[in-house]
Structures are given as structure tokens and as C-alpha cells.
Amino acid sequence: MTFISAKSKSREAESHPANDNHLSALADISILEFIVDDDDVADIARRAERLGNAVVIVMALCLIVAPAIYLTLAYGL
């Protein structure tokens, strides 16, 4: 006769299935550890700000030029 238990035998961490909820899978790794220098962060922030400014300018130009082209084509013919 085989004994069936509600509790499974404890297994080693390597034999557990991949599960994000498993406590041994949680590592103490922070994204801040990958940032080497504050100059890198400042450079990334400068580039992001320049890109954001360029996107806003292009959007404003499109909002001005697109209706002008539409009106020219609609009433010019």
C-alpha cells in the first residue's frame, strides 16, 4: 500500500520549477547597481531632454502644417 501525503517532500532549490513567487528566486539585485557613474546618468538625462524637445517641436509643426495643406488642397482646386 502506498502512503499519500498532503505535504510533499522538501526539495533542493535547484530542483524547484521556475517560479517567480519562489523566495529563492528573488535576488537582491537593484538596477542602481548597473549605473557606474553619475556622469552617465546626467548624459542620459540630457539626451532624453533634447529628444523630448525635438518631438514637441515636430508635433507643433505638424499641427500647423497639416491643416494648412488640407485647406490649400480643399479650397485651392
DSSP file (Angstrom, degrees, kcal/mol; ACC not computed):
  #  RESIDUE AA STRUCTURE BP1 BP2  ACC     N-H-->O    O-->H-N    N-H-->O    O-->H-N    TCO  KAPPA ALPHA  PHI   PSI    X-CA   Y-CA   Z-CA
    1    1 A M              0   0    0      0, 0.0     2,-0.5     0, 0.0     0, 0.0   0.000 360.0 360.0 360.0 133.7    0.0    0.0    0.0
    2    2 A T        -     0   0    0      2,-0.0     2,-0.5     1,-0.0     0, 0.0  -0.774 360.0-137.1 -94.8 130.5    1.3    3.4   -1.0
    3    3 A F        -     0   0    0     -2,-0.5     2,-0.5     2,-0.0    -1,-0.0  -0.754  16.4-160.6 -87.9 124.8    1.1    6.2    1.5
    4    4 A I        -     0   0    0     -2,-0.5     2,-0.3     2,-0.0     3,-0.0  -0.926   8.0-165.7-108.8 124.4    0.0    9.5    0.0
    5    5 A S        -     0   0    0     -2,-0.5    -2,-0.0     2,-0.1     0, 0.0  -0.820  26.1-138.7-110.5 148.5    0.8   12.6    2.0
    6    6 A A  S    S+     0   0    0     -2,-0.3     2,-0.5     2,-0.1    -1,-0.1   0.793  92.3  68.3 -71.6 -28.2   -0.6   16.1    1.5
    7    7 A K  S    S-     0   0    0     -3,-0.0     2,-0.2     3,-0.0    -2,-0.1  -0.784  80.9-140.9 -93.9 132.4    2.8   17.6    2.1
    8    8 A S        -     0   0    0     -2,-0.5     2,-0.1     1,-0.1    -2,-0.1  -0.518  31.7 -91.4 -85.5 160.7    5.4   16.9   -0.5
    9    9 A K        -     0   0    0     -2,-0.2     2,-0.2     1,-0.1    -1,-0.1  -0.436  48.3-102.7 -68.5 143.6    9.0   16.1    0.4
   10   10 A S        -     0   0    0     -2,-0.1     2,-0.3    -3,-0.1    -1,-0.1  -0.495  42.1-160.1 -70.5 134.0   11.2   19.2    0.6
   11   11 A R        -     0   0    0     -2,-0.2     2,-0.1     1,-0.1     5,-0.1  -0.722  22.9 -96.7-111.6 162.4   13.4   19.5   -2.5
   12   12 A E    >>  -     0   0    0     -2,-0.3     3,-1.1     1,-0.1     4,-0.5  -0.363  38.8-107.9 -73.0 160.1   16.5   21.4   -3.0
   13   13 A A  G >4 S+     0   0    0      1,-0.3     3,-0.8     2,-0.2    -1,-0.1   0.808 116.9  58.9 -61.3 -31.2   16.3   24.9   -4.6
   14   14 A E  G 34 S+     0   0    0      1,-0.2    -1,-0.3     0, 0.0    -2,-0.0   0.780 102.9  52.5 -70.9 -25.0   17.8   23.6   -7.9
   15   15 A S  G <4 S+     0   0    0     -3,-1.1    -1,-0.2     2,-0.1    -2,-0.2   0.537  86.3 103.6 -90.7  -5.1   15.0   21.0   -8.3
   16   16 A H  S << S-     0   0    0     -3,-0.8     3,-0.1    -4,-0.5     2,-0.0  -0.455  79.4-107.3 -72.7 147.9   12.2   23.5   -7.9
   17   17 A P        -     0   0    0      0, 0.0     2,-0.5     0, 0.0    -1,-0.1  -0.344  46.0 -84.7 -69.4 158.5   10.4   24.6  -11.1
   18   18 A A        +     0   0    0      3,-0.0     2,-0.4     2,-0.0     3,-0.1  -0.519  66.0 157.5 -67.1 115.9   11.0   28.1  -12.4
   19   19 A N    >   -     0   0    0     -2,-0.5     3,-1.2     1,-0.1     6,-0.2  -0.976  41.1-150.1-146.5 126.3    8.6   30.3  -10.4
   20   20 A D  T 3  S+     0   0    0     -2,-0.4    -1,-0.1     1,-0.3    -2,-0.0   0.728  98.3  60.0 -69.6 -20.2    8.8   34.0   -9.7
   21   21 A N  T 3  S+     0   0    0      4,-0.1     2,-0.3    -3,-0.1    -1,-0.3   0.564  77.8 107.8 -84.9  -7.3    7.0   33.6   -6.4
   22   22 A H  S X> S-     0   0    0     -3,-1.2     3,-1.3     1,-0.1     4,-0.7  -0.548  70.8-136.9 -73.8 132.0    9.6   31.2   -5.0
   23   23 A L  G >4 S+     0   0    0     -2,-0.3     3,-0.8     1,-0.3    -1,-0.1   0.819 101.2  56.7 -63.0 -32.3   11.6   33.0   -2.3
   24   24 A S  G 34 S+     0   0    0      1,-0.2    -1,-0.3     3,-0.0    -2,-0.1   0.726 100.1  60.8 -73.1 -17.8   14.9   31.7   -3.5
   25   25 A A  G <4 S+     0   0    0     -3,-1.3     2,-0.6    -6,-0.2    -1,-0.2   0.719  83.7  92.0 -79.0 -19.9   14.3   33.1   -7.0
   26   26 A L    <<  -     0   0    0     -3,-0.8     2,-0.3    -4,-0.7    -5,-0.0  -0.645  64.0-167.0 -78.7 119.1   14.1   36.7   -5.5
   27   27 A A        -     0   0    0     -2,-0.6     2,-1.0     2,-0.1    -2,-0.1  -0.697  30.3-121.3-105.8 158.8   17.6   38.2   -5.7
   28   28 A D        +     0   0    0     -2,-0.3     2,-0.5     2,-0.0    -2,-0.0  -0.376  64.8 135.9 -92.3  54.9   18.8   41.3   -4.0
   29   29 A I        -     0   0    0     -2,-1.0     2,-0.4     3,-0.0    -2,-0.1  -0.898  34.2-167.1-107.4 130.4   19.8   42.9   -7.3
   30   30 A S    >   -     0   0    0     -2,-0.5     3,-1.2     1,-0.1     4,-0.3  -0.874  28.8-130.7-114.8 148.7   18.9   46.5   -8.0
   31   31 A I  G >  S+     0   0    0     -2,-0.4     3,-1.3     1,-0.3     4,-0.4   0.763 106.0  69.9 -66.3 -23.7   19.0   48.4  -11.3
   32   32 A L  G >  S+     0   0    0      1,-0.3     3,-0.7     2,-0.2    -1,-0.3   0.735  86.1  66.4 -67.6 -21.0   21.0   51.1   -9.5
   33   33 A E  G <  S+     0   0    0     -3,-1.2    -1,-0.3     1,-0.2    -2,-0.2   0.750  95.2  57.7 -69.7 -22.8   24.0   48.7   -9.2
   34   34 A F  G <  S+     0   0    0     -3,-1.3     2,-0.7    -4,-0.3    -1,-0.2   0.643  83.7  91.7 -84.1 -14.3   24.4   48.8  -13.0
   35   35 A I    <   -     0   0    0     -3,-0.7     3,-0.1    -4,-0.4    -3,-0.0  -0.728  55.7-175.7 -83.3 117.0   24.8   52.6  -13.1
   36   36 A V        +     0   0    0     -2,-0.7     2,-0.3     1,-0.2    -1,-0.2   0.911  59.0  12.8 -82.4 -44.2   28.5   53.1  -12.9
   37   37 A D     >  -     0   0    0      1,-0.1     4,-1.1     0, 0.0     3,-0.4  -0.949  60.9-127.5-139.4 151.7   28.8   56.9  -12.7
   38   38 A D  H  > S+     0   0    0     -2,-0.3     4,-2.3     1,-0.2     5,-0.2   0.763 108.8  65.2 -69.1 -24.9   26.7   59.9  -12.2
   39   39 A D  H  > S+     0   0    0      1,-0.2     4,-2.3     2,-0.2    -1,-0.2   0.869  98.5  53.7 -65.1 -35.0   28.0   61.4  -15.4
   40   40 A D  H  > S+     0   0    0     -3,-0.4     4,-2.3     2,-0.2    -1,-0.2   0.910 108.9  48.4 -64.1 -41.5   26.4   58.6  -17.3
   41   41 A V  H  X S+     0   0    0     -4,-1.1     4,-2.3     1,-0.2    -2,-0.2   0.912 111.6  49.1 -65.7 -42.6   23.0   59.4  -15.7
   42   42 A A  H  X S+     0   0    0     -4,-2.3     4,-2.3     2,-0.2    -1,-0.2   0.882 110.9  50.9 -64.4 -38.4   23.4   63.1  -16.5
   43   43 A D  H  X S+     0   0    0     -4,-2.3     4,-2.4     2,-0.2    -2,-0.2   0.913 110.7  48.2 -65.5 -42.8   24.3   62.3  -20.1
   44   44 A I  H  X S+     0   0    0     -4,-2.3     4,-2.3     1,-0.2    -2,-0.2   0.901 111.8  50.1 -63.7 -41.2   21.2   60.1  -20.5
   45   45 A A  H  X S+     0   0    0     -4,-2.3     4,-2.2     2,-0.2    -2,-0.2   0.895 110.1  50.3 -65.4 -40.1   19.0   62.8  -19.0
   46   46 A R  H  X S+     0   0    0     -4,-2.3     4,-2.4     2,-0.2    -2,-0.2   0.929 112.3  46.7 -63.0 -45.4   20.4   65.5  -21.3
   47   47 A R  H  X S+     0   0    0     -4,-2.4     4,-2.4     1,-0.2    -2,-0.2   0.897 112.2  50.4 -64.9 -39.3   19.8   63.3  -24.4
   48   48 A A  H  X S+     0   0    0     -4,-2.3     4,-2.3     2,-0.2    -1,-0.2   0.889 110.7  49.6 -65.5 -38.7   16.3   62.4  -23.2
   49   49 A E  H  X S+     0   0    0     -4,-2.2     4,-2.3     2,-0.2    -2,-0.2   0.911 111.4  48.5 -67.4 -41.7   15.5   66.1  -22.7
   50   50 A R  H  X S+     0   0    0     -4,-2.4     4,-2.3     2,-0.2    -2,-0.2   0.912 112.2  49.0 -63.4 -42.2   16.8   67.0  -26.2
   51   51 A L  H  X S+     0   0    0     -4,-2.4     4,-2.2     2,-0.2    -2,-0.2   0.900 110.6  50.9 -64.4 -40.9   14.8   64.2  -27.8
   52   52 A G  H  X S+     0   0    0     -4,-2.3     4,-2.1     2,-0.2    -2,-0.2   0.904 110.1  49.4 -62.9 -42.1   11.7   65.3  -25.9
   53   53 A N  H  X S+     0   0    0     -4,-2.3     4,-2.2     1,-0.2    -2,-0.2   0.908 110.7  50.3 -63.1 -41.9   12.2   68.9  -27.1
   54   54 A A  H  X S+     0   0    0     -4,-2.3     4,-2.3     1,-0.2    -2,-0.2   0.893 109.7  50.8 -64.4 -39.6   12.6   67.8  -30.7
   55   55 A V  H  X S+     0   0    0     -4,-2.2     4,-2.4     1,-0.2    -1,-0.2   0.906 109.9  49.7 -65.3 -41.4    9.5   65.6  -30.5
   56   56 A V  H  X S+     0   0    0     -4,-2.1     4,-2.2     2,-0.2    -2,-0.2   0.904 111.5  48.8 -64.8 -41.0    7.4   68.6  -29.2
   57   57 A I  H  X S+     0   0    0     -4,-2.2     4,-2.4     2,-0.2    -2,-0.2   0.919 112.0  48.2 -65.0 -43.9    8.7   70.9  -31.9
   58   58 A V  H  X S+     0   0    0     -4,-2.3     4,-2.3     1,-0.2    -2,-0.2   0.900 111.4  50.6 -64.5 -40.6    7.9   68.3  -34.7
   59   59 A M  H  X S+     0   0    0     -4,-2.4     4,-2.1     2,-0.2    -1,-0.2   0.910 110.4  49.6 -63.4 -41.3    4.5   67.8  -33.3
   60   60 A A  H  X S+     0   0    0     -4,-2.2     4,-1.2     1,-0.2    -2,-0.2   0.912 110.9  49.6 -64.7 -41.7    3.8   71.5  -33.2
   61   61 A L  H  X S+     0   0    0     -4,-2.4     4,-3.2     1,-0.2     5,-0.3   0.902 110.5  50.2 -63.6 -40.4    5.0   71.9  -36.8
   62   62 A C  H  X S+     0   0    0     -4,-2.3     4,-2.2     1,-0.2    -1,-0.2   0.881 108.0  53.2 -65.6 -36.8    2.7   69.0  -37.9
   63   63 A L  H  < S+     0   0    0     -4,-2.1    -1,-0.2     1,-0.2    -2,-0.2   0.761 116.8  39.1 -70.0 -23.4   -0.3   70.6  -36.2
   64   64 A I  H  X S+     0   0    0     -4,-1.2     4,-1.1    -3,-0.3    -2,-0.2   0.879 120.7  41.3 -88.5 -44.7    0.4   73.8  -38.0
   65   65 A V  H  X S+     0   0    0     -4,-3.2     4,-2.5     1,-0.2     5,-0.2   0.875 106.4  60.8 -76.2 -39.2    1.4   72.5  -41.4
   66   66 A A  H  X S+     0   0    0     -4,-2.2     4,-2.3    -5,-0.3    -1,-0.2   0.920 107.4  43.2 -60.5 -47.6   -1.2   69.6  -41.8
   67   67 A P  H  > S+     0   0    0      0, 0.0     4,-2.9     0, 0.0    -1,-0.2   0.877 112.7  54.6 -65.9 -33.9   -4.3   71.9  -41.6
   68   68 A A  H  X S+     0   0    0     -4,-1.1     4,-2.1     2,-0.2    -2,-0.2   0.918 110.3  45.5 -64.4 -41.8   -2.7   74.4  -43.9
   69   69 A I  H  X S+     0   0    0     -4,-2.5     4,-2.5     2,-0.2     5,-0.2   0.919 113.3  50.7 -65.9 -43.3   -2.0   71.7  -46.5
   70   70 A Y  H  X S+     0   0    0     -4,-2.3     4,-2.5    -5,-0.2    -2,-0.2   0.938 112.3  45.8 -59.1 -48.2   -5.6   70.4  -46.1
   71   71 A L  H  X S+     0   0    0     -4,-2.9     4,-2.4     1,-0.2     5,-0.4   0.881 112.2  51.8 -64.7 -37.7   -7.1   73.8  -46.6
   72   72 A T  H  X S+     0   0    0     -4,-2.1     4,-1.5    -5,-0.2    -1,-0.2   0.923 114.8  41.5 -64.9 -44.0   -4.9   74.6  -49.6
   73   73 A L  H  X S+     0   0    0     -4,-2.5     4,-0.6     2,-0.2    -2,-0.2   0.860 116.7  49.0 -72.4 -34.2   -5.9   71.3  -51.3
   74   74 A A  H  < S+     0   0    0     -4,-2.5    -2,-0.2    -5,-0.2    -1,-0.2   0.904 126.9  21.9 -74.1 -41.3   -9.6   71.6  -50.3
   75   75 A Y  H  < S+     0   0    0     -4,-2.4    -2,-0.2    -5,-0.2    -3,-0.2   0.544 112.1  70.0-106.0  -9.2  -10.2   75.2  -51.4
   76   76 A G  H  <        0   0    0     -4,-1.5    -3,-0.2    -5,-0.4    -2,-0.1   0.717 360.0 360.0 -81.9 -21.1   -7.4   75.7  -53.9
   77   77 A L     <        0   0    0     -4,-0.6    -1,-0.2    -5,-0.2    -2,-0.1   0.472 360.0 360.0 -88.7 360.0   -8.8   73.4  -56.6
